[in-house]
Every structure is written in structure tokens, then in C-alpha cells.
Amino acid sequence: MLVKNWKKSMAHLLLATSLVLGIALPFNGNKVAAAEPLVPVQFLGINDFHGALDTASKDAAGNAIGGADYLSANLDLAAADFLAQNPSATADNSIRVQAGDMVGASPAVSGLLQDEPTMKALDTMQFKVGTLGNHEFDEGLPEYKRILDGVSTDKFGPIVESYPRVKSNMEIVAANVVDKGTTNVAEGFKPYTIQTVGGEKVGFIGIVTTEIPNLVLANHIKDYDFLDEAETVAKYAKILRDQGVNAIVVLSHVPALSDGNPNTGTGKDVNGEAANMIMKVNQLDPENSVDLVLAGHNHQYTNGVVGTTRIVQSYNNGKAFSNVTGEIDPATGDFVKTPDAKITYNSRSVTPDGAITAITKDAADRIADTINEPIGKTDNGTITRETNQSGAAIDAKESALGNLITDAQLEMAEKAGVKADFAMTNNGGIRADLVTDANNQITWGAAQAVQPFGNILQVVELDGATILEALNQQYLSDERYFLQISGLKYTFTDTDDLEHAYKVANVTTQNGEPLDLNKSYKVVINDFLYGGGDGFSAFTKGKLVSAIDPDTETFIQYIKDQTAQGKLITAKEEGRKTYKSADQLAQEAIKAIRDATHFDKLTDQDEFLTGSTLGGATLTVQKAGQALAKRSVQAAPAVSSTADSSGAFKLAVSSLKLAADDELTVHVTDKTGNSTAFTVRVEAAETEVQPERPEAPESDGELVTSTETKPQEKPSSTTPAGNKGVLPATGDSAGLASLAGIFLTSLAIYRLKKS
């Protein structure tokens, strides 16, 4: 980039000075050179298309967007508008590029045909350069290479075998994916390519996220190493610069995010790994000439500048595209300034491209039989995605279908070898009811229509506090986005916070244990939520630990598995989300305190008041005329769920100078501030009664012989059954009778001798 290279800056300064002063600069020693006009260039880009040939969606204003035939038409319109604004430009001044995940996690119209219709459509739309995303690894890079090369296969059944495939003209660059233990780029791909755009050389470097080992099945990546993104960019940017290529674009399947949307315009700040990558590149090579980064992977809107590098991303599934424009100075071969960009929705208000429509229709016709295949049966017809079928006064936004989907995700994660605690999905990703026919049959197509996007399901570690934060993010003032959940239940209530309509009051796990805010849990969410989609920024704090199949395939396979076990598909609203007023919650909390609280006997000789209550509660004890003694209950280590182990307390009360019949008032307050009072009566301590000893007989000068009695050992409080030889403890009725007998015997002997 110009501002990173002082030599280019000086060249421009010299040129500008000469123009102002009217000085002709010599050229080739003899001729006077006229300044060459700047060359306008355009980059039309997409990312994370995921085979969305016929996927429809809505923009932020509710307008219809999406579909490959509309995308093709909108790209043509953007290119035509660029040419209209730049009369000197030709079609060669505009190039179309992609940033990975063109295939994989695709709807049936593409996925059932191994995404070959998508590659045909992209080729028809004249995409020239692209990179790899993690989904290109879903079935292994050799399979993706087969699709690119247009090679036939018999591995996927007759509908794939008979598909009229074509060899792609798109060049794939992937600089940081190398064969294990070597520097050779995987599968013969190139690390970079140099394309001529408007007569000027532009370098394209391909980069994929190094998160791939956490996202792809191990056997599909075991033969590759994934190199540091920034170090790889810096390396090849210098190689390009050494070849005289100063206009450089990085096609990166690396996450980025900025504020805004296509309607509101450029965001102020760019965050995410792509931004971090460029900052590191600038540190490694301050003279680098990276002008533009196309980001991807987290399906977000991105349009902003880091340093002097433009970073863009245009959502996913063909919802939008990036339109980047700039000018290259032929004298330097570099952009004269940071390129401009707009992220434009793929509007359905235009006339679709008939050639792409034909590709999509042909694919749909080929999979029709598969779409109509029965895969299961419900117990009672269609399962709805609509919430609040119970007609509650306040909609808890729980649906029967949402429960079914998240239950399926939790179970299928375990089947895949991942023991997760909870599953959550964004309600907006549930696109249709699970529709059945008159016989309650579910077809493959009906199940696929429920979650058509094919978002990858990821297992992330989140602590309880972050889970609570995510749940509360449902209740922002407009309540536009909400979650369907499995594995936990919660109650929500009113709040005075103007930013939130409600707040989560308490959360419990499926077995009734309170959510531990400090404990780490494994949660199944889709990649859209993991990227902070629908405003759930809390999920971005999670640590990715595993990934399973896309949500579409997971749901379909779950139905098939249940059917194979002879089960009907059933679902209902279960009260996983429940609204309660503040008064209701307070009454329930006080009852819980009273049910859990127990005081041990307290006497006027005791130094401590002991007992049990709710774990973590605070107790305050008061006696008239005395100061308050206060001590927080220390819950026992979290090894038991019983009240006596988690709520034991020991209050020092000696300073209250207790006397028999005193009454103490004990306030017990739970961790959320609910409090109730108890009265504890002080009892008199029992005093031990000592038996009277018989008066010693007078000897009258004579020796008195008495029988020696050894003290009896006090028996155990639990006497073994059948053990009759153990004497009772001193102080009971049998013991007193024994002492009386000894006394009378001694008295009789004394009187006999006296007489």
C-alpha cells in the first residue's frame, strides 16, 4: 500500500510537484513522460455461500433477499454501474472472488448432489479466484478437488453419478495449508496468484482459519499442517512485492466483525481474527502492501479499515456481496489510497439470471424423489414452531419444535462422542413447521425445510455466568431474538431496567441443580450463534472444543434414528421457560428458605448456634439489648446436593450472654435477597445429678471389712442385639438400685457387730 512505502510516496510527491509547477520530467533520458491516468478496479466478493442456490431470507428491513440467480443479476448490475461511472474501464477492470465455504452445510438442492450445481453456478457467474474454507474439508480436500476438476464418481449414488458436471475455471489459493511436515501447499493448490485487472497486476493470497482442527473431522485434516495466518500473509506479500506486485488482496476464511449493516453503512471499528491478523502483519512487515482483506467464517457484516487495509465480509448464504472499488497508479502498481467498499444486499427485487435459475431447477428435479422420501412419523401431526400454544398471558417464547430440535442436538452430540450439558439454537434459524401428511408421515424434504441453512453445530465451553448473560440477551427491549433450549430450565420476571423487558431470575439444570455461575459447561450451539449472531455476543466468549454435523443433517438423522428404534416423533411445550411475577418469586423463595432451614437445640451454655439452611445464605441473630452477630454461611464444597451438606452454619453467640428462656430472632436471607425470620428459644442446660455416698460406719476400734465395687464402664449408646452382660450406665434406675443394695448390706454388718 502506498502509505506503507516511502519510495512510492516520494514518487507521487515528485509527480504532483511537477504537475503543479509545470515541470516536465525526463523519461528514458530523452522523452518527456505524460502522467498515466489512474486505473479504476472493482472486486465483487462473496463468502460462506454454502450451496444456497435457492435459499431465501430477509434483510434488516424485512425485504426479500437471497438466491443464486438473484446474486448473479445483482453482481451484473454492480459491474454495469461501475463501468458507467468509469467510462475508461472495460469488463476486465472488474473481477469476482470468494473467501471460502462455497460448499458444505448446503441445502438439499446442492448438498444432495455433492455441491456440483453450486460450482457450476459460480463458474457461470465468472468467479475467478477463491480460497478454502473449513467446509471445503467436510469430505476431505480430494473430494473438493474432484468437484473442481469435474471428475465423475460412483461413490454417492446414481443422482450424483449422472450429474452433468463441468470443470471449474476458478483458481483456488491456499497459502497456509501445507502437506504435513513440508512447505508444499496441499492438493497442488497455489499459495497465491497474480491476476491482471484493468491491465494492472493484482496479487491474491489465500488464507484459511487455523481453527480448522476444531471444526473438521480428524481424518480429513490429518495429512496437513495449518500455518499461522499473519506470518503466511507477510511471507507471500513480500514475495509478491519483490516481483513488483504492489496491489495485494488477501482472500481469507478468517472471522471479522464491525458495527452496522448494508443499510447503515461502514462500521467504525473492525474486530476479530482478521483484524488481529492484519495488525500482526503490519508488525512483522511495516512495508507490506496488503490493500484489501475479504474475511469470512463467522457470517457477519464487516466493512472497515485496520491501519490502511480495508476488511470486508458479506454475511453468508448469498444474502449479500462485497463491492470494493479503488484506483491503481500505473507508475507504482499500487492503490493510490485504501479502497472503498459497500456491502450490498442480494435483493430479490431484480430480474433473476435465467441461466442460474435453470441450473437450480435442474438440480431440484434430480433430487425430487429423495426429497419426498418418508423418514419418520409423528404422534399427532405437524409439530409447530409457533410459541405460546398454551395461551399464557406472557409468551415465554418456547415452542414444541424448538424443544425437539435442541433435544435432538443434545442427543446426537452424545452419539458423536461429545457429552454436552445443554443445547441452544436461535429461533430465527427454525424456518418452517415440521409438516406431516394426512398419515402423520415426515418426509426428508419436510425435515430439511425446518433448518435449511446447514449451520455447523459446535460444542463450546461456557461458564455459568456467561450462559446467564446469553439468556438475558433474549430480553433486550425489543425482544426480537430468542433461543430454544434443552438441558436446562429457567424462570424470568419483570425488571425496572429500561434496556431489558425482563430478566432471568433463576436457572436450573435438567436434574434440578442450580446453574453454577463459576462452573464450566459444554453447550451445543451453531456457528452463527458462536459468532455472536442475532446479538448474542455472550456466545463469542466460549471456547470451541468440538464440532459435529450441520444442524440440518443432525435433525434429519435424529428422526431416522428414532424411527429405526420404533419411536414416534413427539414434542410439546414443557415449561422450560416460565414467567413469574416478582411477588410469586418472593413467596416461593421464602418457602424454600423455611423448608430448608433447621436449628439445632440451643442452651444457655452453648457458644454456637448451629443448623442448616440454603447454601450461601446469610444469617443475622438478634437479642433485645444486644448487638447483632452476623456471619455468612459457608457452603460445603460442591460435592453434594443435599441441604445439610451445602447449607450448614455455625454462628458464634457467646457475646449475647444467653440465659434460659431467652428468645433469639434469626433472619435468613438467600443469595438473591429474599429474607424471612425465625424465633429460636434458649433452653436451660441439663445439670448432672451426683448420687449421695453412704456415711462411713464407725469401727469402734474394730476393723470393718467392706466389699470393693469397681466403677462400671458406660456402655455404648448402641448396644449390640443379645448382649445381656453389660451393666446399665450409672444414673439410670438399675444403677441406683445397685448402690442402695451395697449401702443396706454395709449397714446390716455394722449393726450385727454392734450387738
Secondary structure, DSSP 8 states (H G I E B T S, - for coil): -GGG-HHHHHHHHHHHHHHHHT---EETTTEE------EEEEEEEE---TT-SS--EE-TTS-EE--HHHHHHHHHHHHHHHHHH-TT--GGGEEEEE-S-SSSS--HHHHTTTTHHHHHHHHHTTEEEEE--GGGGTT-HHHHHHHHHT---SSS-HHHHT--------EEE-TTEEETTSS-BGGG-BSEEEEEETTEEEEEEEEE-TTGGGTS-GGGTTTEEE--HHHHHHHHHHHHHHTT--EEEEEEE---EES--TTT---S-EESHHHHHHHHHHHH-TT--EEEEE--SS--EEEEEETTEEEEEE-STTSEEEEEEEEEETTTTEESS--EEEEEE-BSSS---HHHHHHHHHHHHHTHHHHT-EEEEBSSS-B---B-TT--SS----BHHHHHHHHHHHHHHHHTT---SEEEEEGGG--S-B---TT-EEEHHHHHHHSTT--EEEEEEEEHHHHHHHHHGGGBTT----EEEESEEEEEEE-S-TTBSEEEEEEEETTS-B--TTSEEEEEEEHHHHTTGGG-GGGGGSEEEEEEEEHHHHHHHHHHHHHHTT--B------SEEE--HHHHHHHHHHHHHHH-EE---BTT-SEEEEE-STT-EEEEE-TTS--EEEE-----TT--SHHHHSEEEEE-GGG---TT-EEEEEEE-TTS-EEEEEEE-B----------------TTS--------------SS--TT---S---TTSHHHHHHHHHHHHHHHHHHHHHH-
